[in-house]
Amino acid sequence: MRRLILLMFILLSASPTLADGPADNNVQTVRQIPPPGIELKADVREQLEASTQQLREKIDGLKSLKVKNLDALLVDIEIFFRAADQALRFKEIFKEGDVKSCEVVLSEGHKRADELKKMNPYWLRQHGFVVRGYRSKIDGTVQPYGLEIPASYRFDGEKECRCDLWLHGRGETVVEVQFIAQRMKSGGPYPLEDGIVLHPFGRYSNAFKFAGEVDVLEALEDAKQRYRIDEDRISVRGFSMGGAGCWQMAMHYSDMFFAANPGAGFSETPEFLKFFQGETLDPPDYERKLWNLYDAPGWAINIHQIPTIAYSGEIDKQKQAADIMEAACKKEGMKLTHIIGPETGHKISMIAFYLVSRKMNHLAERGRQSTPTSIHFATYTLKYNRMNWLMINALDNHWQRAEIIAHLGSRFPAKGLGGRPSEVISVRASNVSDFSIDCPAGTVPFNSGFSIQVTINGKEIATELPSSDSSYYQRFVKNGEEWQVVDRTILPQEFETTLRKRHNLQGPIDDAFMDSFLFVKPTGEEFNDTVKQWVDAEFNHAVTHWRQQMRGDARVKNDVDVTDQDIAQHNLILWGSPSSNSVYKKIADQLPIQWNETGISFEDKTYPADHA
């Protein structure tokens, strides 16, 4: 089984997100996001629906074309259909101007469909503002992203170019139609004369976290397949909510980018909510620990690996985010570059524009250090377990900060004594029980003719020689307080078969929804009518809010129809109890939580079976 099976609908019944102050924390009165749209005139709705249906028919008719990469071309058209279809079906036309946006979106979809039928996919060689799409691994839906392609880009050339990711600000009424219409006519605040600016949709207004985070990665990967993007000259930037997303990407994927440029936004939970919304927080210990999944200050040491230029307006309340990160950097022995727009509110000042642009351009010239000789890396979870050539495989205590600092240096034998010179890898590790040094072929950042001496927390360990293809791999496992080398070719069986936390299978439930997932709906008899009603209500709630908040369609399958292939390909979200869900029943006796008509049992405690 490739992925861990997740269980029980109860896991999806989390508390409402703290979004707009205490009033929004009451599940009974929380306001709808996105908000309800306006009522369209009958003739306007009829025209839009007819055009949407016609586009659907055109797309279906194109599926028999004999064209290379047909599915990718169809996705570039389907994004326009899906945007209009969602807007009309779910009343997501929020103002009169959105009607025009919907017409523009449909017009471009029809144009692309018509031209593809003529074997003329013109948008593949289009400069300026271009919208493209990809099919997401998470739920199989098509997702849009915007591009700014400079006039200097040569589609038939060989030169790779710089790419800046620009993460947009919060817009509760900017879903697919509005996003696509904007990306067709306007760019971000920092255009590039000789590089591409990529605008991820981020699956709406979730601060580019959760599925929004995956959207950034998938949009970038799709763009890299279609355009010649220099892997060492990709940056991440954003403002307002996009600034929050920038902190997220920079701290968790520090080795991907040549620089980060967060503006305004927010960088952590407790102080932000206290400062902006008057929240009084008294969370249980486990909730406070889980803040570290997305709160940036505890990850600030990773800025050692990514040049970072923060921006704030002097009188912008959201300057608070960079102020907090400035203090976090100081604790790590760094001074955060923080450019402040004088007497400026929540916008980018002209002076800051030039200062930030000049610094970013200089950093782009140098590019990313893909194989650095020094690594500073902190994480709280195996979800984010790699930095350049260093990979953490296991932690002593999850959700406590784990840290590795590794440096490379050379040691030469005394003159006349003979022997081989050696490369010394000095490692200082805390809260780590298993890590690897992994340099693929051609990436070893040291002399491949030297022997390797690894020092972990002051103790020397002899290891293998580097390979002649300039690669090197070595895994180190802690046995008690002693570290030992483990050859991956003879890795003990328990490392690979034991049920344990590992990358992408370490919890919490976020893992399940950041990769391909499948809702498994029960078809059997529930042991209690109260439970059945609750399961049905929570299932419908989850499907509805996945679409509303994450802009996708949850895959759904009845338990009796689940195949071995489904189990191998998807994270399974099992709804119901062992009584009603046959897939759940198969694994029920292997789980720490036991559930039947008499109660729910965990360790030495039992709770009622049909209510909290």
Sequence and secondary structure as in RCSB ss.txt:
>XXXX:A:sequence
MRRLILLMFILLSASPTLADGPADNNVQTVRQIPPPGIELKADVREQLEASTQQLREKIDGLKSLKVKNLDALLV
DIEIFFRAADQALRFKEIFKEGDVKSCEVVLSEGHKRADELKKMNPYWLRQHGFVVRGYRSKIDGTVQPYGLEIP
ASYRFDGEKECRCDLWLHGRGETVVEVQFIAQRMKSGGPYPLEDGIVLHPFGRYSNAFKFAGEVDVLEALEDAKQ
RYRIDEDRISVRGFSMGGAGCWQMAMHYSDMFFAANPGAGFSETPEFLKFFQGETLDPPDYERKLWNLYDAPGWA
INIHQIPTIAYSGEIDKQKQAADIMEAACKKEGMKLTHIIGPETGHKISMIAFYLVSRKMNHLAERGRQSTPTSI
HFATYTLKYNRMNWLMINALDNHWQRAEIIAHLGSRFPAKGLGGRPSEVISVRASNVSDFSIDCPAGTVPFNSGF
SIQVTINGKEIATELPSSDSSYYQRFVKNGEEWQVVDRTILPQEFETTLRKRHNLQGPIDDAFMDSFLFVKPTGE
EFNDTVKQWVDAEFNHAVTHWRQQMRGDARVKNDVDVTDQDIAQHNLILWGSPSSNSVYKKIADQLPIQWNETGI
SFEDKTYPADHA
>XXXX:A:secstr
  S  B  GGGG       SSGGGG TTT   SS       HHHHHHHHHHHHHHHHHHHHHTT   TTHHHHHH
HHHHHHHHHHHHHHTT   SHHHHHHHHHHHHHHHHHHHHHHTT  GGGG  EEEEEEEE TTTS EEEEEEEE 
TT  TT    EEEEEEE    TT  HHHHHHHHHH   SS  SSEEEEEE TTSSSTT THHHHHHHHHHHHHHH
HS EEEEEEEEEEETHHHHHHHHHHHHSGGG SEEEEESS   SHHHHHHHH       HHHHHHGGGT SGGGG
GGGGGS BEEEEETT TTHHHHHHHHHHHHHTT   EEEEETT  SS  HHHHHHHHHHHHHHHHH   SS SEE
EEEESSTTS EETTEEEEEESSTTS EEEEEEEEEE   TTS    EEEEEEEEESEEEEEEEE TT  SS TTS
EEEEEETTEEEE     TTS EEEEEEEETTEEEEE GGG  HHHHHS   BTTBS SGGGGGSS EEEEE  S 
 S HHHHHHHHHHHHHHHHHHHHHH S   EEEGGG  HHHHHHSEEEE S TTT HHHHHHGGGSSEEEETTEE
EETTEEE SS  
